[in-house]
Amino acid sequence: MAGNDEVYVEYHRIGQIVKATAIDANTGVEVSIQGPANLPQEHLRRVAVAKLRYVLAKRRNKPRGILV
């Protein structure tokens, strides 16, 4: 996430679970995590953003195109 590090985070409560979705503003890549509804949103945000950074880094290092 170089340059513009803007990330959007959405929270959706589903019963006793909260789904947190982190979306990279530059690429539109999104990831989701789930956690107990009693966890602080800040904790869910940190985990979701960490997962997003992992996915973006993995995509940068993986060649795209035809499978060999």
C-alpha positions as CSV (number, residue, x, y, z in Angstrom):
1,M,0.0,0.0,0.0
2,A,2.4,2.6,-1.2
3,G,1.5,6.2,-2.0
4,N,-2.1,6.7,-0.9
5,D,-2.7,4.4,2.1
6,E,-6.4,5.1,2.3
7,V,-8.4,2.1,3.5
8,Y,-12.1,1.9,4.1
9,V,-13.4,-0.4,6.8
10,E,-17.0,-1.6,7.1
11,Y,-18.6,-3.4,10.0
12,H,-21.7,-5.6,9.8
13,R,-23.1,-7.3,12.9
14,I,-24.6,-10.7,12.3
15,G,-25.9,-12.0,15.6
16,Q,-23.0,-12.6,17.9
17,I,-20.5,-12.1,15.1
18,V,-19.1,-8.9,13.5
19,K,-17.8,-9.0,10.0
20,A,-15.2,-6.4,9.3
21,T,-14.3,-5.7,5.6
22,A,-11.2,-3.7,4.7
23,I,-11.1,-2.1,1.2
24,D,-8.0,-0.6,-0.4
25,A,-9.0,2.7,-2.0
26,N,-6.4,2.5,-4.8
27,T,-7.0,-1.1,-6.1
28,G,-10.5,-1.9,-4.8
29,V,-9.2,-5.1,-3.3
30,E,-11.2,-6.2,-0.2
31,V,-10.8,-8.7,2.5
32,S,-13.0,-9.7,5.3
33,I,-12.6,-11.1,8.8
34,Q,-15.1,-12.2,11.5
35,G,-14.9,-11.9,15.2
36,P,-17.0,-11.9,18.3
37,A,-19.4,-8.9,18.6
38,N,-17.9,-8.1,22.0
39,L,-14.4,-7.3,20.6
40,P,-13.6,-3.6,20.2
41,Q,-13.9,-2.3,16.6
42,E,-10.3,-1.1,16.8
43,H,-9.1,-4.6,17.2
44,L,-11.2,-5.9,14.3
45,R,-9.9,-3.0,12.2
46,R,-6.3,-3.7,12.9
47,V,-6.7,-7.4,12.0
48,A,-8.6,-6.6,8.8
49,V,-6.0,-4.0,7.7
50,A,-3.2,-6.4,8.4
51,K,-4.9,-9.1,6.3
52,L,-5.4,-6.5,3.5
53,R,-1.7,-5.6,3.6
54,Y,-0.8,-9.3,3.4
55,V,-3.0,-9.9,0.4
56,L,-1.7,-6.8,-1.4
57,A,1.9,-7.8,-0.8
58,K,1.2,-11.4,-2.0
59,R,-0.4,-10.0,-5.2
60,R,2.6,-7.8,-5.9
61,N,5.0,-10.7,-5.6
62,K,2.9,-13.2,-7.7
63,P,3.3,-13.1,-11.5
64,R,0.0,-12.5,-13.3
65,G,-1.0,-14.0,-16.6
66,I,-0.7,-17.4,-18.1
67,L,-0.2,-20.2,-15.7
68,V,3.0,-22.2,-16.3
